[in-house]
Amino acid sequence: MRELVEFLARSLVDRPDRVEVREVPVDGIVRIEIRVAEEDVGKIIGRQGRVINAIRLLAKAGAARREQRVAVEVMESGRT
């Protein structure tokens, strides 16, 4: 699942070298954290959150096949 989210995120941003995706297990849920450059946060979120919602939908579909629960979050990288 991490690989799918990472592929989608790198495809959407201007700075794919700054994309970091981590899977963090939290209380039976796999939290996927997407970290991107500050100027790319809007591209990952999209207008009215449509892009991030589509990414979440794909991640949840993949997780359902494995009988897992997943949450996807976008964060600013913090590096300059």
Order of alpha helices (4+ residues) and beta strands (2+ residues): alpha-beta-beta-alpha-alpha-beta
